[in-house]
Amino acid sequence: MATPKDQSQRKGSRRELRRRANKRLDRKVDVRKDTSGEELKRLIHELKAHQVELEMYNEELRRAQVEVEEARQKYADLFDFSPVGYMTLDKRGIIREMNLTAAGLLKRPRRSLIKTVFSQFVSPEHLDHFLKFKRRAFETGETQSSELMLRQADGNLFWAQLEGVVRTDEAGRPVWMQCNFIDISERKLKENALTRLAAAVEQAGEGIAIASREGLIDYANRAFERLIGRSRGEIVGRNVKDVLAGDGKNPDFEKRLERFLLGGENLTDHLSMVSAGGVGQELDVEGSPIHDPLGTVIGYLAIVRDMTQQHKLDQQLRQGQKLEALGTLAGGIAHDFNNVLMPIVLNTEMVLLNLPQESEVRPYLDLALAAALRGKDMIKQIITFSRQKEQVKLPLRVVPLVTEALLFLEPSLPKTIEVKRSIPDNLEDTILGDPSQVHQVVMNLLTNAVRSMRQNGGVLEVNLKEMGLDAESTLSIPDLKPGRYLRLTVRDTGQGMAREVLERVFDPFFTTQQLPEGSGMGLPVVRGIVRILGGAVTASSEVGAGSTFDVYFPKAKQPALSAEPEPAKLPTGKGRILVVDDEKVQLETYQNVLERLGYEADGETDSTQALARFRENPFSYDLIITDQTMPKISGLRLAEEMLRLRPGVPVILCTGYSEVVDADQARAAGIKEFILKPFTVREIAAVVHRILSHP
């Protein structure tokens, strides 16, 4: 290819040739007149030299033309095979020129694209965008850039980045626009993936934070803000350690976090914290270092999960396991202890029945009987944990039970404790349950409240309120289902409880009181009874501000049953009764009581002997009273055999405690009554009289 120096030399040769030719013409030499041979030779030589010069010049022109053609071809190749698509558009948007790359991106032959309107290849949703792009380019004369979707010959769309600059004529008027565009579909896919990833991280339910190599937080998502209880502005730029363990209440966690930030190893830990909003949180924290391609730690990722609800469920599970273990223990204790109490209660009552009212020993016997009955109530509390099956529940009113409990309690209250009650008139207070159990719930809560205020006094509030709970309202009380409830609230202004005490307040045998003030059974019994009734109990407290217990009783649709008045006189009667109990003391006590009530009572300590006696003459007895737990033949099986021998024979099944049989199973087997020990003389007298009066 000719250099600028070569071109300059050629121009000089042409000028010299032209100068000499002109000089010759100016002389107007007439060759015919000047016949000098030498001059002629000189002219011929000069013409030949000039001819050679012209031939050389022509050769040089031919070489230059080849070089220009080669350069043009190289430019055409660079233009056509550039990795970027090029095209020229006029003011109407018609394609005037386009390289092969651009035609390839559109998957069309170049010849079919020239003199066509480019906008027809733009996706309809981006057409307006392209027209604005073209208009701005021609109006401003500035380089424009746009991202839009183009349609290929097969109908497929691809993302393209389009850039254009306007060229002007000699007068400075815009005449056409040079454009280039590239396929950015892959980049767009990655951008969309990153956008989705960013949105997923931002909207994740788990708290996510990214920190620098120095441990300073660069990013925190919304969940992280919510869990920590601080805004993003309060989090970003702070050290991870300050955000998660800055309060100094978790020194062990803080040390492990420091080791993580220094060593770059993964962290799996648990954190109990109170958020900036004062909310207690149970958080699982996971941390991992972020590495560059060479393996160098360039930052840290922290993931925080809210485990508060799971922690509560775990606590409930552990609580259930404790209660289950206690129930297993209670089952064994209850049976034996009730059998011990049974003769004490009955024989003490028998002595009192035969003792004059003015007797000096009566007060002592009354105290002994009261103590035995308190023991009976204690066993009843323990049995409450042991019964996992549904119990018989009857419609009853709560207001009278609350009123009765307050009347019982108020005389023993110190003057420093004020009682406030809020019970609306005409309150619909009917629930399904057992009156003694509901009374026990109220008494336990009242006693607990009074005990917390006995030293410094305060206010005891007792409220009853009917309310409806929807699905959202029951989220914070897992034991409840949506429905209508009667809420009993017992609130005191006593010393209150710390958080760690509040978490264990329903644990069996857990108490902060000294014995014999607290046994650790009152509140666990409350929870056990309320759960049996299908309700729930919640507790809230703050040190120095008192405590509040809310009990939710499911409302009953049917009205409460009318209470039957207790007869003033001990019911007596006539009839022959077979009593079966493997313990001789129990057996003799039953016989003495029944004979005192006017009945003839035969006794057997061996259940097989009792069955043999009954088999000899099934109609010789009006009633069978049998214990459940006996060697050889159980009370239930004995009753079934006797009923097979004599269908319809009245049977009373007694037990201190049994996992094998309950009231429903006893009735299903044809047994008339199912009685839990220890019972009183009046109770057994009423049952026997009712059965024999209505055979």
ZIVENSUL-V54786 format. One record per pair of residues at least 4 apart in sequence whose ideal C-beta (glycine too) atoms are under 8 Angstrom apart, sorted by the first residue. I is the first residue (numbers start at 1). GAP is how many residues later the second one is. Records with the same first field share a line. If there is no record, write none. Layout:
I->GAP + GAP
This chain:
1->66 + 69 + 70
2->4 + 5 + 58 + 61 + 62 + 65
3->4
4->4
5->4
6->4
7->4
8->4
9->4
10->4 + 47 + 50
11->4
12->4
13->4 + 40 + 44
14->4 + 43
15->4
16->4
17->4 + 33 + 36 + 37
18->4
19->4
20->4 + 26 + 30
21->4 + 29
22->4
23->4
24->5
29->5 + 14
30->4
31->9 + 12
34->5 + 6
35->5
36->4
37->4
38->4
39->4
40->4
41->4
42->4
43->4
44->4
45->4
46->4
47->4
48->4
49->4
50->4
51->4
52->4
53->4
54->4
55->4
56->4
57->4
58->4
59->4
60->4
61->4
62->4
63->4
64->4
65->4
66->4
67->4
68->4
69->4
70->4
71->4
72->4
73->4
74->4
75->4
76->4
77->4
78->4
79->7 + 20
80->19 + 20 + 21
81->18 + 19 + 20
82->4 + 17 + 19
83->18 + 99
84->17 + 96 + 97 + 98
85->13 + 14 + 16 + 17 + 18 + 19 + 20 + 95 + 96 + 97
86->11 + 12 + 13 + 15 + 16 + 92 + 93 + 94
87->8 + 9 + 10 + 11 + 12 + 15 + 31 + 91 + 92 + 93 + 94
88->7 + 8 + 9 + 10 + 88 + 89 + 90 + 91
89->4 + 5 + 6 + 7 + 29 + 45 + 75 + 87 + 88 + 90
90->4 + 6 + 85 + 86 + 87
91->47 + 83 + 84 + 85
92->25
93->24 + 25 + 26 + 41
94->21 + 22 + 23 + 24
95->18 + 19 + 20 + 21 + 22 + 23
96->18 + 19 + 80
97->17
98->4 + 5 + 12 + 15 + 16
99->4 + 11
100->4 + 10
101->4
102->4 + 11 + 79
103->5 + 6 + 7 + 10
105->45 + 47 + 53 + 55 + 76 + 78
106->7 + 15 + 44 + 46 + 47
107->45 + 46 + 47
108->4 + 5 + 44 + 45
109->4
110->4
112->4
116->4
118->4
119->8 + 11 + 12
121->29 + 30
122->4 + 5 + 8 + 26 + 27 + 28 + 29
123->4 + 25 + 26 + 27 + 28 + 34
125->24
126->4 + 22 + 23
127->4
128->4
129->4 + 17 + 19
130->4 + 16 + 18 + 32
131->4
132->4
133->4 + 11 + 13 + 15 + 29 + 31
134->4 + 30 + 43
135->4
136->4 + 6 + 8
137->4 + 5 + 6 + 7 + 27 + 28 + 29 + 40
138->28 + 36 + 39
140->4
141->25 + 27 + 33
142->23
143->20 + 21 + 22
144->19 + 20 + 21
145->16 + 17 + 18
146->15 + 16 + 17
147->12 + 13 + 14 + 15 + 37 + 41
148->11 + 12 + 14
149->8 + 9 + 10 + 11
150->7 + 8 + 10 + 31
151->4 + 5 + 6
152->4 + 5 + 6
158->25 + 27
159->24 + 25 + 26 + 28 + 29
160->21 + 22 + 23 + 24
161->20 + 21 + 23
162->17 + 18 + 19
163->16 + 17 + 18
164->13 + 14 + 15 + 16
165->12 + 13
166->8 + 10 + 11 + 12
167->7 + 8 + 9 + 10 + 11
168->4 + 5 + 6 + 7
169->4 + 6
184->4
185->4
186->4
187->4
188->4
189->4
190->4
191->4
192->4
193->4
194->4
195->4
196->4
197->4
198->4
199->4
200->4
201->7 + 20
202->19 + 20
203->18 + 19
204->4 + 17 + 19
205->18 + 101
206->17 + 97 + 98 + 99 + 100
207->13 + 14 + 16 + 17 + 18 + 19 + 20 + 21 + 76 + 95 + 96 + 97 + 98 + 99
208->11 + 12 + 13 + 15 + 16 + 93 + 94 + 95 + 96
209->8 + 10 + 11 + 12 + 15 + 26 + 31 + 34 + 92 + 93 + 95
210->7 + 8 + 9 + 10 + 80 + 89 + 90 + 91 + 92
211->4 + 5 + 6 + 7 + 28 + 29 + 88 + 89 + 90 + 91
212->4 + 6 + 87 + 88
213->84 + 85 + 86 + 87
214->25
215->24 + 25 + 26 + 46 + 85
216->21 + 22 + 23 + 24
217->18 + 19 + 20 + 21 + 22 + 23 + 26
218->18 + 81
219->17
220->4 + 5 + 8 + 12 + 15 + 16
221->4
222->4
223->4 + 81
224->4 + 11 + 80
225->4 + 5 + 6 + 7 + 10
227->48 + 54 + 56 + 77 + 79
228->7 + 15 + 16 + 47 + 48 + 76
229->46 + 47 + 48 + 50
230->4 + 5 + 13 + 45 + 46
231->4
232->4
234->4 + 42
235->8
238->4 + 5
239->4
240->4 + 17 + 21 + 47 + 60 + 62
241->4 + 5 + 13 + 16 + 17 + 20
242->4
244->9 + 13 + 27 + 29 + 41 + 58 + 60
245->5 + 8 + 9 + 12 + 26
247->26 + 27
248->6
249->24 + 25
250->4 + 21 + 22 + 23
251->4
252->4
253->4 + 16 + 17 + 18 + 32
254->4
255->4
256->4 + 11 + 13
257->4 + 10 + 12 + 30
258->4
259->4 + 6
260->4 + 5 + 6 + 7 + 27 + 40
261->39
264->25 + 33
265->24
266->20 + 21 + 22 + 23
267->18 + 19 + 20 + 21
268->16 + 17 + 18
269->15 + 16 + 17
270->12 + 13 + 14 + 15 + 37
271->10 + 11 + 12 + 13 + 14
272->8 + 9 + 10 + 11
273->7 + 8 + 10
274->4 + 5 + 6 + 7
275->4 + 5 + 6
280->28 + 219
281->25 + 27
282->24 + 25 + 26 + 28 + 29
283->21 + 22 + 23 + 24 + 25
284->20 + 21 + 23
285->17 + 18 + 19 + 20
286->16 + 17 + 18 + 19
287->13 + 14 + 15 + 16
288->12 + 13
289->8 + 10 + 11 + 12
290->7 + 8 + 9 + 10 + 11
291->4 + 5 + 6 + 7
292->4 + 6
307->4
308->4
309->4
310->4
311->4
312->4 + 166
313->4 + 165
314->4
315->4 + 188
316->4 + 162
317->4
318->4
319->4 + 187 + 188
320->4
321->4
322->4 + 185 + 186
323->4 + 62 + 185 + 201 + 205
324->4
325->4
326->4 + 56 + 59 + 60 + 182
327->4 + 58 + 59 + 60 + 61
328->4 + 58
329->4
330->4 + 52 + 53 + 55 + 56 + 327
331->4 + 55 + 326 + 328
332->4
333->4 + 46 + 49
334->4 + 45 + 48 + 49 + 52 + 322 + 323
335->4 + 294 + 320 + 321 + 322 + 323
336->4 + 320
337->4 + 38 + 42 + 319
338->4 + 38 + 41 + 318 + 319 + 338 + 339 + 340
339->244 + 247 + 317 + 338
340->4
341->4 + 31 + 34 + 35 + 38 + 336 + 337
342->4 + 244 + 247 + 314 + 335 + 336 + 337
343->4 + 242 + 243 + 246
344->4 + 24 + 28 + 334
345->4 + 24 + 27 + 28 + 31 + 333 + 334 + 335
346->4 + 243 + 244 + 246 + 247 + 332 + 334 + 335 + 338
347->4 + 242 + 245
348->4 + 17 + 20 + 21 + 24
349->4 + 20 + 331 + 332
350->4 + 242 + 243 + 246 + 331
351->4 + 14
352->10 + 13 + 14 + 17
353->217 + 243 + 328
355->4 + 6 + 7 + 10
356->6
357->5
358->4
361->4
362->4
363->4
364->4
365->4
366->4
367->4
368->4
369->4
370->4
371->4
372->4 + 306
373->4 + 307
374->4
375->4
376->4 + 302
377->4 + 63
378->4 + 143
379->4
380->4 + 56 + 60
381->4 + 59 + 140 + 144
382->4 + 139
383->4 + 274 + 293
384->53 + 141 + 144 + 145 + 148
385->123 + 139 + 140 + 143
386->271 + 273
387->4 + 145 + 275
389->273
391->43 + 141
392->42 + 271 + 272
393->39 + 40 + 41 + 140
394->38 + 39 + 40 + 167
395->35 + 36 + 37 + 161 + 163 + 164 + 165 + 166
396->5 + 34 + 35 + 36 + 37 + 38 + 39 + 42 + 164 + 165
397->4 + 32 + 33 + 163
398->4 + 31 + 32 + 33 + 40 + 66 + 88 + 90 + 155
399->4 + 24 + 28 + 30 + 65
400->4
401->4 + 34 + 37 + 38 + 41
402->4 + 21 + 40 + 60 + 62 + 86
403->4
404->4 + 35
405->4 + 34 + 37 + 38 + 41
406->4 + 13 + 15 + 40 + 56
408->35
409->4 + 34 + 37 + 38 + 41
410->9
413->4 + 6 + 37
414->40 + 43
416->37 + 40 + 41 + 42
417->33 + 36 + 37 + 40 + 41 + 42 + 43
418->39 + 40 + 41 + 42
419->40 + 41 + 43
420->39 + 40 + 41 + 42
421->40 + 41 + 42
422->39 + 40 + 41 + 42 + 43
423->4 + 39 + 40 + 41
424->40 + 41
427->37 + 39
428->38 + 58 + 127
429->35 + 37 + 57
430->125 + 126 + 128 + 129 + 130
431->7 + 55 + 102 + 122 + 123 + 124 + 125
432->101 + 102 + 122 + 124
433->4 + 5 + 100 + 120
434->4
435->4
436->4
437->4 + 92 + 95 + 96
438->4 + 91 + 95 + 115
439->4
440->4 + 85 + 86 + 89
441->4 + 47 + 84 + 85 + 88 + 89 + 110
442->4 + 46 + 48
443->4
444->4 + 78 + 79 + 81 + 82
445->4 + 43 + 45 + 81 + 104 + 106
446->4 + 14 + 16 + 44
447->4 + 75
448->4 + 42 + 74 + 75 + 101
449->4 + 11 + 41 + 42 + 43 + 45 + 98 + 100
450->4 + 10 + 42
451->62 + 66 + 67
452->6 + 40 + 42 + 43 + 44 + 94 + 95
453->4 + 5 + 7 + 39 + 40 + 41 + 42
455->40
456->38 + 39
458->34 + 35 + 36 + 88
459->33 + 34
460->30 + 31 + 32
461->28 + 29 + 30 + 31
462->26 + 27 + 28
463->24 + 25 + 26 + 28
464->22 + 23 + 24 + 25
465->21 + 22 + 24
466->18 + 19 + 20 + 21 + 89
467->17 + 18 + 19 + 20
468->15 + 16 + 17
469->4 + 5 + 8 + 11 + 13 + 14 + 15 + 16 + 83
470->4 + 12
471->4 + 11
473->4 + 9
474->4 + 6 + 7 + 8
477->59 + 61 + 75
478->58
479->52 + 56 + 57
480->5 + 55 + 56 + 72
483->71 + 72
484->70 + 71
485->50 + 67 + 68 + 69 + 70
486->66 + 67 + 68 + 69
487->63 + 64 + 65 + 66
488->62 + 63 + 65
489->59 + 60 + 61 + 62
490->58 + 59 + 61
491->55 + 56 + 57 + 58
492->54 + 55 + 56
493->52 + 53
494->52 + 53
495->48 + 49 + 51
496->45 + 46 + 47 + 48 + 49 + 50 + 51
497->4 + 5 + 8 + 15 + 44 + 45 + 46 + 50
498->4 + 45
499->4
500->4
501->4 + 11 + 40
502->37 + 38 + 39
504->6
505->5 + 18 + 34
506->17 + 18 + 20 + 21 + 31 + 33
507->13 + 17
508->12 + 13 + 16
509->10 + 11 + 12 + 15
510->10 + 14
511->7 + 8 + 9
512->6
513->4 + 5
514->4
515->4
518->4
520->4
521->4
522->4
523->4 + 16
524->4
525->4
526->4 + 11 + 23 + 25
527->4 + 10
528->4
529->4
530->5 + 6 + 7 + 21 + 22 + 23
531->4 + 5
533->20 + 21
534->20
535->16 + 17 + 18 + 19
536->15 + 16
537->12 + 13 + 14 + 15
538->11 + 12 + 14
539->8 + 9 + 10 + 11
540->7 + 8
541->4 + 5 + 6 + 7
542->4
556->4
566->116
567->4 + 119
570->27 + 111 + 112 + 115
571->26 + 114 + 115 + 118
572->25 + 26 + 113 + 117
573->24 + 25 + 26 + 115 + 116 + 119 + 120
574->24 + 25 + 118
575->24 + 25 + 47 + 48 + 117
576->23 + 24 + 25 + 26 + 44 + 45 + 46 + 47
577->17 + 22 + 23 + 24 + 25 + 44 + 45 + 46 + 47 + 48 + 111
578->23 + 24 + 25 + 26 + 32 + 35 + 36 + 43 + 45 + 46 + 47
579->8 + 11 + 12 + 15 + 22 + 23 + 24 + 25 + 46 + 47
580->7 + 23 + 24 + 25 + 27 + 30 + 44 + 45 + 46 + 47 + 50 + 55 + 58
581->5 + 6 + 9 + 22 + 24 + 45 + 46 + 49 + 73
582->23 + 24 + 25 + 45 + 48 + 49
583->4 + 22 + 44
584->4 + 21
585->4
586->4 + 41
587->4 + 16 + 17 + 18
588->4 + 15
589->4
590->4 + 11 + 13 + 35
591->4 + 10 + 12
592->4
593->4 + 88 + 91 + 92
594->5 + 7 + 31 + 90 + 94
595->4 + 5 + 6
596->85
597->84 + 88 + 91 + 92
599->89
602->11 + 19
604->5 + 6 + 9
605->4
606->4 + 26
607->4 + 19 + 23 + 24 + 25 + 26 + 27 + 28 + 31
608->4 + 24 + 25
609->4
610->4 + 16 + 28
611->4 + 22 + 27 + 30 + 31
612->4
614->4 + 6 + 7 + 10 + 28 + 31 + 32
615->30
616->4
618->24 + 27 + 28 + 31
619->27
621->28
622->28 + 70 + 73
623->27 + 28 + 29 + 65 + 68 + 69
624->15 + 18 + 25 + 26 + 27 + 28
625->26 + 27 + 29 + 63
626->4 + 9 + 12 + 13 + 25 + 26 + 27 + 28
627->8 + 27 + 28
628->6 + 7 + 8 + 25 + 26 + 27 + 30 + 32 + 33
629->5 + 6 + 26 + 27 + 29
630->4 + 5 + 8
633->4 + 5 + 8
634->4 + 26
635->4 + 18 + 19 + 20 + 26
636->4 + 17 + 24 + 25 + 29 + 30 + 33 + 35
637->4
638->4
639->4 + 12 + 14 + 27 + 30 + 31 + 32
640->4 + 29 + 30
641->4
642->4 + 7 + 9
643->4 + 5 + 6 + 8 + 26 + 27
645->4
647->23
648->22
650->22 + 41 + 42 + 45
651->19 + 20 + 21 + 22
652->19 + 20 + 21 + 22 + 23 + 35 + 36 + 39
653->8 + 13 + 18 + 20 + 21 + 22
654->21 + 22 + 23 + 25
655->6 + 19 + 20 + 21 + 22
656->20 + 21 + 22
657->19
658->4
661->4 + 5 + 13
662->4 + 12
663->4 + 11
664->4
665->4
666->5 + 7 + 8
667->4 + 7
672->19
673->14 + 18
675->4 + 8 + 9 + 12
679->4 + 5
680->4
681->4
682->4
683->4
684->4
685->4
686->4
687->4
688->4
689->4
690->4
691->4
